[in-house]
Amino acid sequence: MAAVVGMTARHWAAMGESTFVGGIWLLFGVHRVLGRTAFRVLLWPVVLSYWLARPTLRAHSLGYLRRMRPDAGWREGLAHVRLFAETLLDKLLAMAGRYPMERVHERGAEALHQLAREGRGGVLVTAHMGCLELCQALAEQRPDFKVNVLVHTRHAESFNRILRRLRPETRVNLIEVTDLDMALTLKLAAKVQAGEFLAIAGDRVPVRGSKTVRVPFLGDEADFPVGPYLIAGLLNCPLFLMLSLHEGDGYALEFEQLAETVHLPRRAREAAMTGYAQRFADALAQRLHRSPYDWFNFYAFWDRAQLDPHAAHPV
């Protein structure tokens, strides 16, 4: 753990997405030509070389894993990165509509589907865990369920093009978010009023500003963004947890209603947002104890210095 504490923290947004464009198509093509078994065999040397060449990634991975298991070492670190690499393939398969949906189990989505049937929307707070792109497959199966994914990256339009190239009829749309201004708020409100859902990560600090609260998580305090709760409060809509984790030879998509309505009293707004963030952090920790390799935040999550957006990201 000391190795992580002593390192200069990096803001996650300063990196280019590891899965972007060229890497996306290469990964997808290998599986398409050679199949899953050959892909897994070829994946190991790639993962090993990547893990050896990225000391910062190794440190952050082990720093997290040792919160789950104090004796975690290089074997666990390699397993963490290998699962991340294999999950990238599943993300592509899900986006292309080629992931075998019989391997996906859905839990706790009854209230969400009832809202969708009634033509009402809400906010889905997510995490960088498992294969959330499987929510696209869920949207494809339910014509009344449409998801808009809010992302903190300038690559949103490029990813939208990739989504449509892989699956032209996709019902998932990516919206770039850096600042929550009036124009964006009105746009999001219109989508919720039209019965659509907004998915936003609850485990990445904002690109700009200091809109975070600090809550206990896996043994120490960490910064969590308040964006999901501000948006749900402004739009006066329900707040749901939406997480994905590996289960058997597939995935579980788990939903949990965190609030029927998000209340942010003017005089106690900070305390209210902290309460919602703590609910999310507790729910996330509960799932991570079940599937610890499924969390893919390879940066100094517990270090406040990570809020420097000009530093280079380790991954």
Beta strands, then each sheet from edge to edge (+ up, - down):
strand 1: 104-107
strand 2: 122-126
strand 3: 147-151
strand 4: 172-176
strand 5: 197-201
strand 6: 212-217
strand 7: 220-225
strand 8: 239-247
strand 9: 250-259
sheet 1: 1+ 9+ 8- 2- 5- 3- 4-
sheet 2: 6+ 7-
end
